[in-house]
Amino acid sequence: MATVLFLNGPSHGHVNPTLGLVTALVNQGERVIYFCTDDFQAKIANTGAIFKSLGEHAKLPKGNPDLDKNQQLFDIALRMMLSTEKVVQHILDHIADEPIDYLIYDSMYPIGHIIGQILEVPTVVSHAVVAKPEEMIPQNKNMVGMEMMQDHPALGEYRAMVKRMNEIYGIEMPNLTGMMAHYGDLNIVYTSAYFSDHENVDESFCFIGGPVSMLNETVDFPFEQLKDKKVIYISLGTAFHMVNPDIYNVFFDAFRDEEETVVVIAAYNTDSSSFELPDNVIMKHYVPQEEILQYTDVAITHGGVNTTSDLVYHGIPFVVMPIGGDQPYMADRFTRLGAAVTLDKETLSPVELKEALNTVQKPEYRNNLRKIKHSFEEAGGYKKAVEAICAFKKERNIS
């Protein structure tokens, strides 16, 4: 039995895909020590892993509302990096007596890259984001990349910290353009090779198919309102959920007069009381997605890996309205494969939305969605990931 150190940042979209992997590793006999923020303690502990808190300094900063969604992503990442010294020392203090055999960390969690260098142990990187860094930034006037960080007020403080870390640990700190993407000795990717269409990946990459939901949560929800109705599920995710509230009015206007339709909206950290909800709309901060999908006929999604994978596995047609991060890439891949329609959140109208939902319910779209589902299932899932990790351990004489 090996002792595994698992490091992840405070993001549902990055933690949730790992739950099945950790469960499988624990069942294999591995001792997994999983560091994350306190709000993820319950779901991580449920896998059988030993949960360790990253401490107060690792909390996710709030996005700057004056920046667009991709600028917010890099702004948050840079401000998180300012706490690196304290978080790294916190982790090292809490594993001082642990014989770590190998490390697993999220590809967008640079502290994992740093700890890997300090411990000098083999590394496995968990890729919850399928897109390459250059694919995450659409080339248009509304989206910019790391160049906007060059004038960031915290940049001087970051550079001073980098210098100190280099002197203390003798390691290579991530540069600004590289802090959002890291690779390990083994790379576990939560999609299929068919979906990603990435050429020239080396043998260190293991595509295991879309993540399978492992959440078993009890959430109060009026399921009786969904029976014998057409259900439209809308989820805009947890990372980029603060969209222009006018988009919700587009949703309301599109379906308010359809008595046989119920619209379920997962509006994370959004105050539903600020809207005049039509009678056929259920809007909640959090909904039990896995259970909702048992009733869902068609969906509207931001394009996150977790939600789109759930929709694919359930065979539910959907349209994609990307907001930021890797979502434009995800939307493009589903659209190119003929399995979805991409919508522009800035120009979307009720008429366009309804037409798109009708389109993706056509036989050809359902068939292309089934092809993606088949590719996910054939990829091997968490079982394949564990097999790859076992082979990885054997190559390195880790028992």
PyMOL commands that set and color helices and strands:
alter all, ss='L'
color gray80, all
select helices_A, chain A and resi 12-27+38-45+56-58+69-81+84-94+110-119+133-135+146-151+155-169+176-178+193-196+223-225+246-255+272-274+289-292+305-314+327-336+350-360+363-379+381-395
alter helices_A, ss='H'
color red, helices_A
select strands_A, chain A and resi 3-7+31-36+50-53+102-106+123-127+186-189+205-207+230-235+261-266+281-284+298-301+318-320+341-342
alter strands_A, ss='S'
color yellow, strands_A
deselect
rebuild
show_as cartoon
